[in-house]
């Protein structure tokens, strides 16, 4: 778990930061809207897969020559026989493989993690600084003498600690980008929005959200963290979002701090973010037959 957490931290500390024109809720999984990664540790795309992704009419992705070269020279040599999908296929019978090749079935969740999961409401009541304190307390309370699973728990908790700190740093990078853009922004309204974005990103997800805008941004950073760390095939969902957001909406509306029009604008920006996150493409016969 620690190695995977370190990989997650590396991604959040180094990937490109993109804030698009006019947006109020920020954060992209890739370097730009609608960019998506592959997950070679789960399933490694062949060069033929990349050609199909680039050329097919339904849900195509632009795959440039640089990406193809990296796939050919670095990713395929390392991951082709190490991916989870490859390891599963090695255990299957010849009859099963014949059925798969023939297209009798095209997927059995070997290309992604289990999805169709939802977030609960704890992220609206506790920030990641609070989670960090909880994790550190649990590490201190481990009983190495009497609990045979103490070491495994320690490694899991250490990984959680790395990830919690990484998601805070990820938001800080967006705050830094927003302030950088504000310095050169000529439009007074947009300059004000960028400074507000920076303020929001410096507060959440480190702390629990205080208002409607922060609640939306809090969720979005969590969503990005989940779909960056593992391919849920974009079936990780906000759950009972209306119930989670309503207390923030009601409080601000009653105090005159939020209008219905502004809340609508923020929600529209939020839904655009979902629309800008296509599911990572699949591989092999699944890619060819399903259009996904």
Buried (B, 14 or more C-beta within 10 A) or exposed (E): BBEBBBEBBEBBEEBEBBBEEEBBBBBBBBEEBEBBBBBBBBBBBBEEBBEBBBEBEEEEBEBEEEBBEEBEEEBBEEBBEEBBBBEEBEEEEEEBEEEBEEEEEBBEEBBBBEBEEEBEEEBBEBBBBBBBEBBEEBBEEBEEEEEEEBEEBBBBBBBBBBBBBBBBEBBBBBBBBBBBBBEEBEEEEBBEBBBBBBBBBBBBBBBBBBBBBBBBBBBBBBBBBBBBBBBBBBBBBBBEBEEBBEEBBEBBBEEEEBEEEBBEEBBEBBEBBEEBBBBBBBBBBBBBEEEB
